[in-house]
Amino acid sequence: MYSRGVVVQHVEGADWALVLTATRNEYGRREIVPMIFANDGCGIFAVAPNLKAWTKAGLVFVYNPLPERREELLGNAVTEFVRAVTLRTNILERSRVGVIARAKARNEQVVPPQGFVLSEATEPAFYWLASRSETAMQALKVLSYLINKWKLGALTQAEADALGERLVKQGVANARNILG
């Protein structure tokens, strides 16, 4: 199956890392997948209320490396995850959360673009992180910028046709209601 996508990544020192991928397949399905990696006992995740449940559910991957290997392990985890994504997706652009990316995305909304879904029910770990980390929110803004830049949220011809048909049917029904 052919799909296109964009990737935004951030590594917060030796504490945690975040990778956001937005993909769109040939059938128009749009998806945002957050992947969170953390070192055991790191700052922000040391106080996470549901870390064990999130780890068990595969929402957060927690590592317990030697102190001198913490940063290296997070970097390797991010690299391997992105490599796995590139095996099944044509990555159009890959970005890091930084000064330039933040400047480009400053006008973007935090809400994912049209058609892309990031459900609070299925991604509670990301929402928890985003509520406590400005960097995670910036990553979502950068991702929104890249989605809009590469037009991954644009309607397919079939979606546009279905929308047009639905609007015409609603218009006819509304006209009938108005005319009596």
Secondary structure, 3 states (H helix, E strand, C coil): CCEEEEEEEEEECCCEEEEEEEEEECCCCEEEEEEEEEECCCCHHHHCCCHHHHHHHCCEEEECCCHHHHHHHHHHHHHHHHHHHHHHCEEEEEEECCHHHHHHCCCCCCCCCCCCCCCCCCCHHHHHHHHHCHHHHHHHHHHHHHHHHCCCCCCCHHHHHHHHHHHHHHHHHHHHHHHC
